């Protein structure tokens, strides 16, 4: 039996009819065509599926779509809604070379947002802890850590962006 | 998971009625960080999912010198709670060592306990804190000491129609001392090879009400009662600490498994108990 739900994704409200077994990850990718959110391990270990629900990062592969009735969801597509002006986190990831294959990037960026929205000046250790649930097989993490620190500076001092 | 149905009751009474009616067909879904893994890996195909996220069991409050934490309080809300930091800081340390930020934002304390893993960090801390579990069903409420709650790996005293409502934790006092230690293959997102939680009060330099809880060294989280008894009424010194740590290692019978050997678990139990008692 399908369930009717209303959810807001990146500011747009959707009224959907979903089977109870479908995950938020599947509905975002397959029904809403928001394929920025990836599916990796399906067990909460890799972080590639990370999205924000009501302002908190969660694994979309471990979340059922039916749980999302009335909730606010942010995916990587919502970081730069215009599609032109990038979010400071995205700018910093590009500038610092924190992206290689890119598969972990959407999840990394949302985990970064989960940290920076309450702590724009994190220590190295706090950054590493914030992305402890996001695996990257390319970068060796150091450039991602640099990028998140830089993103925090840009969020705190927007005028210094695009140096 | 095709043919699964989903309900999201708005109150505990409806949850109880549904569990009572559905029996073993029902699976309780809270944070989903364990249940959804089993579903995604096709290990489980529940007929009916009862979602607990809307039934109002997520309160955290202090009442009658006890800290009360609802079963569906998330690990993140526990870590951030001033009431928990003040009254059960040991639980904050344990919850902080579970999973990753995204997991802690969703995972609940009730889920951590009710899955009855021998290595459940939250359950090990609650055991050291002398926690009581309030259980509810259509037949009413009952209270069970957490040390009597687990009956084996994945098994508890919960009857088919019962739900854990909340955890009642005696509040820390000015004389409370505690420690948490966990060994795993990495710091985050790891199931402990050995976890140790110690809680006691120290009056005039003497240890009292000592509880040493151990995880991943037995079929359930357990108390090292002989080691704790050695410390009772005594002043800690290097010799006593070494003796208690060795006693804790001697009174467990861990197994060899994919994560570590029984020998290593005994060595690490000794080491971690000694580190905590030494204040390292």
Interface residues (C-beta under 8 A of the other chain):
Chain A: X1 X3 X19 X20 X21 X23 X42 X43 X44 X45 X47 X50 X56 X57 X58 X59 X61 X62 X63 X64 X66 X67 X69 X111 X114 X115 X129 X130 X132 X133 X134
Chain B: X1 X2 X4 X5 X6 X8 X29 X32 X33 X36 X37 X39 X40 X41 X49 X51 X53 X76 X99 X100 X101 X102 X103 X105 X106 X187 X188 X189
